[in-house]
Amino acid sequence: MENKSDDQLLECCGKGYIHKGTPIGREITIAGRKTYATGDETSSVAIYIIHDVFGIVINNIRVLADKYAKLTGAMVYVPDFFNGDHVDFKYQTNDKDYIENVVPVFMEKHPPRDFPQFVECAKEIKGKHKKMIVMGICWGAPGTFHLASPAGGELADAVAVAHPSKTERSDWEQLTKPSLMITCQFDGIFTEDKRKEALAVTEKNATDRGLFSKWAYYPGCYHGFALRGDEANPLTAAAMADATQEFTSFVRLFTGKE
């Protein structure tokens, strides 16, 4: 699958909103990284979120992690893979100069296919719980798929991605664990052609290997909606809520959580 250029990726990611809500978790250290953690430490299930280009500072990712913890009873971890760095929130206004001058440097500094960092955190998290579900959002998709493949040690028990970016056909071909894909109509990164190609691979995985996958597709929504959609827009708000329910149902299905 051919990827869009880095400036196109971030231009698409720049359509978003800061969400309301007060995070209730805390910051801990996982594999040497600052990590937002929320939920029941004694749970047998962990949810490991690999964030998008806005890192763990943005309120949205923390509030969403709190929702996942509440709805599943799992312990949720969001390690910071940017070491405090993140795309500036002013970029939410789609500042052209910022896109053209800052974005390429940011993506070069933080490549989403630098897999060892994701494996290190996965090993520590998995060591604390019996089962681990990984959710990758945009930038976090390649690392998420890696953890459900032989090359990544098959550390995840199941994986999910939301409006994935920087993915390749091989990411789906190498999957050995159940997967959930949350996608949308207007996505300049995970285009309709890419989605159709990936869907065909998951269909082949199912027929040839009996590997479960599910696609949740949201008409009328834009790339980034599941994390940074407009809460004031009825369609987007409903889609965000439904995507959250899809993921939490997926977690319960593959962990035995009621």
Phi, psi and chi 1 to 4 in degrees:
 res  aa     phi    psi   chi1   chi2   chi3   chi4
   1 MET       -  124.3  -65.4 -178.2 -178.5      -
   2 GLU   -76.1  133.0 -177.3 -177.9   -4.6      -
   3 ASN   -92.3  149.3  -74.7  -48.0      -      -
   4 LYS   -70.2  162.8  -64.9  -78.9 -173.7  179.8
   5 SER   -69.1  163.0   64.9      -      -      -
   6 ASP   -63.1  -36.6  -70.0  -19.4      -      -
   7 ASP   -69.2  -33.1   59.5  -25.5      -      -
   8 GLN   -67.0  -38.9  -72.7  172.4  -53.1      -
   9 LEU   -58.2  -50.0  167.6   61.9      -      -
  10 LEU   -74.7  -28.2  -89.8  -65.2      -      -
  11 GLU   -63.4  -40.0 -177.8  173.1   10.3      -
  12 CYS   -68.9  -41.0 -166.4      -      -      -
  13 CYS   -68.2  -17.6  -68.3      -      -      -
  14 GLY   -74.8   -6.8      -      -      -      -
  15 LYS   -87.2  101.4  -63.4  178.4  174.3   68.0
  16 GLY  -167.9  173.8      -      -      -      -
  17 TYR  -134.8  148.7  -63.0   80.5      -      -
  18 ILE   -83.7  128.9  -57.7  -63.5      -      -
  19 HIS   -90.0  154.1  -71.5  174.9      -      -
  20 LYS   -80.7  169.6  -60.8  175.4 -177.5  177.1
  21 GLY   116.9  150.8      -      -      -      -
  22 THR  -110.6  117.1  -58.1      -      -      -
  23 PRO   -60.2  144.3  -24.4   35.3      -      -
  24 ILE  -115.7    3.5   60.0  173.8      -      -
  25 GLY   -85.8 -160.7      -      -      -      -
  26 ARG  -145.5  168.9   63.6 -166.2 -177.3  -75.8
  27 GLU  -102.9  130.8  -69.3 -174.1   -7.6      -
  28 ILE  -129.7 -173.6   63.9  171.6      -      -
  29 THR  -119.5  128.2  -59.4      -      -      -
  30 ILE  -125.8  122.7  -66.4  -69.7      -      -
  31 ALA    50.9   38.6      -      -      -      -
  32 GLY    79.7    5.1      -      -      -      -
  33 ARG  -111.3  139.6  -64.9 -176.2 -180.0  -82.8
  34 LYS   -59.8  134.8  179.5 -174.3  -68.1 -174.4
  35 THR  -138.8  131.3  -60.8      -      -      -
  36 TYR   -81.2  125.8 -178.4   73.8      -      -
  37 ALA  -127.9  138.7      -      -      -      -
  38 THR  -153.4  144.3 -178.4      -      -      -
  39 GLY   116.8 -161.6      -      -      -      -
  40 ASP   -92.5  109.5 -179.6    4.0      -      -
  41 GLU   -61.2  -25.7  -68.7 -176.7   15.7      -
  42 THR   -87.9   -1.5   67.1      -      -      -
  43 SER   -62.8  147.2  175.9      -      -      -
  44 SER   -78.0  -10.3   61.4      -      -      -
  45 VAL  -116.0  134.9  175.7      -      -      -
  46 ALA  -115.7  142.5      -      -      -      -
  47 ILE  -112.6  124.1  -65.0  172.6      -      -
  48 TYR  -112.6  113.7  168.0   17.5      -      -
  49 ILE  -100.7  128.5  -60.0  175.2      -      -
  50 ILE  -103.1  112.9  -57.2 -178.5      -      -
  51 HIS   -71.9  177.2   55.9   69.0      -      -
  52 ASP   -96.8 -165.4   69.9   -7.0      -      -
  53 VAL   -68.8   -8.8  -64.7      -      -      -
  54 PHE   -92.8    4.9  -67.2   95.4      -      -
  55 GLY    64.5 -153.6      -      -      -      -
  56 ILE  -104.4    3.9   72.6  167.3      -      -
  57 VAL   -80.0  -37.4  178.5      -      -      -
  58 ILE   -60.4  138.2 -169.5  169.9      -      -
  59 ASN   -58.9  -35.6 -163.8   56.3      -      -
  60 ASN   -54.8  -47.1  -57.1   35.4      -      -
  61 ILE   -66.7  -32.9 -167.6   74.5      -      -
  62 ARG   -73.8  -43.6  -62.4 -177.9  177.9 -136.8
  63 VAL   -64.1  -38.6  171.3      -      -      -
  64 LEU   -66.4  -41.1 -176.5   62.0      -      -
  65 ALA   -60.6  -40.4      -      -      -      -
  66 ASP   -61.2  -40.4  -69.0  -20.5      -      -
  67 LYS   -63.4  -45.0  -70.9  179.2 -178.0  176.7
  68 TYR   -59.1  -43.3  -72.6  168.3      -      -
  69 ALA   -63.3  -44.2      -      -      -      -
  70 LYS   -65.4  -40.5  179.8  179.4  179.8  179.6
  71 LEU   -80.8  -20.7  -68.7  169.9      -      -
  72 THR  -114.0  -18.9   64.2      -      -      -
  73 GLY    76.7    8.5      -      -      -      -
  74 ALA   -86.7  166.5      -      -      -      -
  75 MET   -93.1  127.6 -175.9   65.8 -174.6      -
  76 VAL  -112.2  134.6 -176.5      -      -      -
  77 TYR  -124.2  134.8  -59.1   87.7      -      -
  78 VAL  -129.9   87.7 -165.7      -      -      -
  79 PRO   -67.8  151.3  -18.7   32.9      -      -
  80 ASP   -94.3  105.9 -179.1    3.2      -      -
  81 PHE   -89.2    3.1  -68.8  105.3      -      -
  82 PHE  -109.7    1.2  -60.7  158.1      -      -
  83 ASN    52.6   47.1  -63.8  -42.2      -      -
  84 GLY    92.3  -15.7      -      -      -      -
  85 ASP   -78.9  161.7 -163.7   10.1      -      -
  86 HIS  -175.1  161.8   57.0   82.7      -      -
  87 VAL   -64.3  131.3  168.6      -      -      -
  88 ASP   -57.5  135.5 -164.0  -45.4      -      -
  89 PHE   -64.8  -18.2  -61.0  144.6      -      -
  90 LYS   -64.8  -18.8   74.4  177.5 -177.8  179.5
  91 TYR   -66.7  -14.3 -178.3   67.8      -      -
  92 GLN   -58.7  -19.5  -62.9  -83.9   -6.1      -
  93 THR   -89.9    3.2   63.1      -      -      -
  94 ASN    60.6   43.8  -70.2  -46.1      -      -
  95 ASP   -61.5  119.1 -179.1   89.0      -      -
  96 LYS   -63.7  -42.0 -171.5  173.1 -175.3  -64.2
  97 ASP   -61.9  -39.8  178.0   67.7      -      -
  98 TYR   -64.2  -41.8 -171.5   76.7      -      -
  99 ILE   -61.5  -47.0  -65.7  170.6      -      -
 100 GLU   -76.0  -30.6  -66.6  178.8  -10.7      -
 101 ASN  -106.6  -26.3  -63.0  -46.8      -      -
 102 VAL  -102.1  -39.8  177.5      -      -      -
 103 VAL   -57.7  -49.0  168.0      -      -      -
 104 PRO   -58.3  -38.0  -25.8   36.6      -      -
 105 VAL   -66.4  -41.0  175.3      -      -      -
 106 PHE   -62.0  -45.9 -176.3   87.2      -      -
 107 MET   -68.9  -32.5  -66.2  -58.3  -69.4      -
 108 GLU   -68.4  -36.2 -178.1  177.6   -8.6      -
 109 LYS   -71.4  -31.3 -169.1 -167.1  -45.2 -176.3
 110 HIS  -127.3   74.2  -57.1  -67.3      -      -
 111 PRO   -69.5  130.3   24.0  -33.1      -      -
 112 PRO   -74.6   -7.9   26.3  -34.2      -      -
 113 ARG  -107.4   25.4  -57.0 -170.6   74.7   86.0
 114 ASP   -87.2   81.9  179.5   12.8      -      -
 115 PHE   -70.3  -32.6  -64.2  137.9      -      -
 116 PRO   -54.6  -35.6  -29.6   37.8      -      -
 117 GLN   -62.9  -36.1   58.8 -176.3  -26.2      -
 118 PHE   -73.1  -35.3  -52.2  125.4      -      -
 119 VAL   -67.2  -41.6  172.5      -      -      -
 120 GLU   -57.9  -47.4  -69.8  173.7    0.1      -
 121 CYS   -66.9  -39.7  -71.0      -      -      -
 122 ALA   -60.5  -42.0      -      -      -      -
 123 LYS   -62.7  -42.8  -73.4 -179.7  176.4  177.9
 124 GLU   -68.8  -42.4 -176.7  165.8  -25.6      -
 125 ILE   -65.0  -46.3  -66.8  169.5      -      -
 126 LYS   -62.3  -30.7 -172.0   68.0  179.3  -75.2
 127 GLY   -67.2  -16.5      -      -      -      -
 128 LYS   -97.1  -12.3  -60.2  174.8 -177.5  -71.0
 129 HIS  -141.2  160.4  -53.9  -89.0      -      -
 130 LYS   -76.6  -37.2  -68.7 -177.9 -180.0  178.6
 131 LYS  -131.8  150.3  -65.7 -159.9  171.9 -174.4
 132 MET  -138.9  124.5  179.1  177.8   70.1      -
 133 ILE  -106.8  133.4  -50.9  -63.3      -      -
 134 VAL  -110.1  132.6 -175.3      -      -      -
 135 MET  -118.2  122.3  162.1   58.9   94.5      -
 136 GLY  -111.1  128.4      -      -      -      -
 137 ILE  -111.5  117.4  -56.7  172.8      -      -
 138 CYS    53.1 -105.1 -174.9      -      -      -
 139 TRP   -52.3  -30.2 -178.3   91.6      -      -
 140 GLY   -81.6   -2.8      -      -      -      -
 141 ALA   -65.8  -48.0      -      -      -      -
 142 PRO   -58.7  -42.5  -26.6   37.0      -      -
 143 GLY   -64.6  -34.1      -      -      -      -
 144 THR   -65.2  -48.7  -63.6      -      -      -
 145 PHE   -61.5  -37.8  -74.8  135.4      -      -
 146 HIS   -57.2  -37.8 -177.0   72.2      -      -
 147 LEU   -74.3   -7.3  -65.0  173.1      -      -
 148 ALA  -113.1   26.1      -      -      -      -
 149 SER  -129.1  160.0   73.6      -      -      -
 150 PRO   -57.4  -36.2  -27.9   37.2      -      -
 151 ALA   -63.7  -29.1      -      -      -      -
 152 GLY   -98.1   11.6      -      -      -      -
 153 GLY    80.6    5.1      -      -      -      -
 154 GLU    49.1   43.6  -60.3  176.6  -46.3      -
 155 LEU   -73.2  -29.0  -68.4  166.3      -      -
 156 ALA   -80.8  144.4      -      -      -      -
 157 ASP   -85.6  -24.2  -69.1  -75.6      -      -
 158 ALA  -166.1  158.1      -      -      -      -
 159 VAL  -136.1  154.2  -65.7      -      -      -
 160 ALA  -138.5  149.9      -      -      -      -
 161 VAL  -134.5  149.8  -65.0      -      -      -
 162 ALA  -123.2  129.5      -      -      -      -
 163 HIS    32.1   69.9   22.4   81.0      -      -
 164 PRO   -67.2  153.0   26.2  -35.6      -      -
 165 SER  -135.5  161.5   66.5      -      -      -
 166 LYS    56.8   30.3  -66.3  -63.0 -175.2 -179.6
 167 THR   -90.3  160.8   53.4      -      -      -
 168 GLU  -130.3  157.1  -59.5  173.5   -1.8      -
 169 ARG   -53.2  -38.4 -179.2 -172.9  180.0   95.0
 170 SER   -63.0  -24.0   59.9      -      -      -
 171 ASP   -59.6  -40.8  -68.0  -31.0      -      -
 172 TRP   -80.2  -35.8  -80.8  -86.6      -      -
 173 GLU   -64.1  -32.9  -69.0  175.2  -27.9      -
 174 GLN   -89.8   -1.8  -64.5  170.9   12.5      -
 175 LEU   -61.8  138.3  -80.6  175.4      -      -
 176 THR  -126.1    4.1   59.6      -      -      -
 177 LYS  -125.0  158.0  -57.7  -69.7 -176.4  175.4
 178 PRO   -58.5  148.7  -23.7   34.5      -      -
 179 SER  -140.9  151.1   59.2      -      -      -
 180 LEU  -127.8  129.2  167.6   67.3      -      -
 181 MET  -116.0  120.8  -83.7   63.1   68.4      -
 182 ILE  -103.7  113.4  -63.7  169.5      -      -
 183 THR  -131.4  174.2   64.3      -      -      -
 184 CYS  -146.9  171.1   57.0      -      -      -
 185 GLN   -71.8  -46.1 -179.1  178.2   -0.7      -
 186 PHE  -103.5   94.4  -59.1  110.0      -      -
 187 ASP  -142.1  106.7 -166.2  -31.6      -      -
 188 GLY   -75.5   -6.7      -      -      -      -
 189 ILE  -103.5  -61.7  -53.9  -53.3      -      -
 190 PHE   -90.9   79.0 -164.4   61.6      -      -
 191 THR   -69.8  171.8   61.7      -      -      -
 192 GLU   -59.8  -39.4 -177.2  177.8    2.2      -
 193 ASP   -63.9  -42.6  -73.1  -15.8      -      -
 194 LYS   -63.9  -42.5  -74.3  175.1  178.0  -82.5
 195 ARG   -62.8  -43.4  178.4  167.6   52.4   81.6
 196 LYS   -64.1  -39.5  -72.3  179.7  177.1  178.7
 197 GLU   -65.4  -44.5 -176.7  179.9   11.8      -
 198 ALA   -66.5  -38.8      -      -      -      -
 199 LEU   -60.4  -42.5  174.4   60.0      -      -
 200 ALA   -61.2  -37.6      -      -      -      -
 201 VAL   -66.5  -42.9  174.1      -      -      -
 202 THR   -68.2  -31.6   58.1      -      -      -
 203 GLU   -64.8  -41.9  -71.4  173.8  -19.0      -
 204 LYS   -65.8  -39.9 -178.3  174.4  174.5   55.8
 205 ASN   -58.8  -38.4  -71.1  -15.6      -      -
 206 ALA   -70.9  -46.3      -      -      -      -
 207 THR   -74.0  -35.8   55.3      -      -      -
 208 ASP   -86.6  -34.4  -68.0   -4.0      -      -
 209 ARG  -123.7   -1.8  -61.9 -167.8  -83.6  128.1
 210 GLY    68.3   28.0      -      -      -      -
 211 LEU   -90.6  124.4 -176.6   61.0      -      -
 212 PHE   -72.6  138.4  177.7   93.3      -      -
 213 SER  -149.2  157.4   66.2      -      -      -
 214 LYS  -141.4  139.1 -179.3  174.3 -177.8  178.2
 215 TRP  -113.7  123.6  -71.3   78.6      -      -
 216 ALA  -109.6  112.5      -      -      -      -
 217 TYR  -113.4  132.4  174.4   71.2      -      -
 218 TYR  -119.4  100.0  -65.8   88.1      -      -
 219 PRO   -61.9  145.2  -22.2   34.6      -      -
 220 GLY    82.2   -3.2      -      -      -      -
 221 CYS  -104.2  158.5  -68.1      -      -      -
 222 TYR  -111.0  157.0  -70.3   79.6      -      -
 223 HIS   -48.1  131.0 -179.4   98.9      -      -
 224 GLY    96.7   -6.4      -      -      -      -
 225 PHE   -60.0  -37.0   83.8   94.4      -      -
 226 ALA   -65.6  -25.5      -      -      -      -
 227 LEU  -109.2  -35.8  177.7   65.5      -      -
 228 ARG  -129.3   30.0  -62.9 -179.4  -66.1  106.8
 229 GLY   -70.6  167.1      -      -      -      -
 230 ASP   -80.9  109.9 -176.5   -1.5      -      -
 231 GLU   -65.4  -20.8  -66.8  175.5  -55.3      -
 232 ALA   -86.0   -9.2      -      -      -      -
 233 ASN   -93.2  117.2 -179.6  -60.3      -      -
 234 PRO   -56.4  -42.1  -26.1   36.0      -      -
 235 LEU   -64.9  -49.2  172.4   64.2      -      -
 236 THR   -66.1  -40.5  -53.7      -      -      -
 237 ALA   -61.6  -42.2      -      -      -      -
 238 ALA   -65.8  -40.1      -      -      -      -
 239 ALA   -65.1  -42.1      -      -      -      -
 240 MET   -60.2  -46.4  -75.6 -168.4  -68.0      -
 241 ALA   -63.4  -41.3      -      -      -      -
 242 ASP   -67.7  -40.1 -170.1   74.3      -      -
 243 ALA   -61.9  -38.4      -      -      -      -
 244 THR   -63.2  -42.8  -63.0      -      -      -
 245 GLN   -65.8  -39.5  -70.2  -66.1  -22.5      -
 246 GLU   -58.6  -46.2  -76.6  -77.2   -2.7      -
 247 PHE   -67.2  -44.1  175.6   66.6      -      -
 248 THR   -67.9  -33.7   54.8      -      -      -
 249 SER   -65.4  -39.2  -65.6      -      -      -
 250 PHE   -61.5  -43.3  178.9   76.0      -      -
 251 VAL   -60.2  -47.3  170.5      -      -      -
 252 ARG   -63.8  -38.4  -70.3 -168.1  -68.2  -90.6
 253 LEU   -61.8  -40.9  178.4   61.7      -      -
 254 PHE  -103.3   12.4  -70.4  102.6      -      -
 255 THR  -126.7   -7.5   61.0      -      -      -
 256 GLY    79.0    9.9      -      -      -      -
 257 LYS   -72.5  133.4  -86.4  -83.5 -171.2 -176.2
 258 GLU   -82.2      -  -63.7  -63.4  -29.5      -
